[in-house]
Each structure stands twice: as C-alpha cells, then as structure tokens.
Amino acid sequence: MEVNATAKYMRISPQKVRKIVGAVKGQPVEMGMNRLKFMPQKAAAMVAKILNSAIANADQHPDVDVDSLVIRNIVVNEGPMLKRFRARARGRSSRILKRTSHITVVVGEAGI
C-alpha cells in the first residue's frame, strides 16, 4: 500500500529541492532520513519534515508495517511565484521572482 504526504507553497526554488531528492529516492525510509539529517541544505530539512509526515500517515493504517517502508517517489512541482521589484539604474526597475514549490512524498512497503 502506498501512502503520500504533500507540502504546498514551500518558499524554496524547485530546482534546489530536486538536487536533494535524487539522493533519497528509492531508499528505505530509515536510510533516507539519516541521509537528509546530515545534508547542510535548507531543502533537506523540508523534505525530512514531509517524509516524517508520510511515515505518520502510513502509521495510521493498521495493515502497513512502518519498519519496511521505502521511499517510492518524491515529486517536486512549481508553485506560484511571488513577484517583487528592485530598483535599477536610471530610474528603472527589474522583476525578482521568488519561487515556491509543491513537494509530494510517496512511501510504500518494500515487498510490493
């Protein structure tokens, strides 16, 4: 059985999160959590928090063994962008795009 957890509107660029995701996708959840714990990036803490939520969601099902869970997939999509402006030379302005991410973690049992 597969269980997922989603975090929307996370204030980090999807490109930065996707760098982290490749290291933990397909790993058992315990090994994935250990890897995320020792990564210095901000995205690693965000993904670890969502992974904990997915594990807690799986724990609510009585037929799922939490110790045998594997990270099946992590999907990082773009969220809406916050548009800001910065003053430039000669009275002009330039746009700054503050990107957001929607992160979905899917965990499932190892044997299935």
Beta strands, then each sheet from edge to edge (+ up, - down):
strand 1: 2-10
strand 2: 69-78
strand 3: 82-87
strand 4: 93-98
strand 5: 101-109
sheet 1: 1+ 5- 2+
sheet 2: 3+ 4-
end
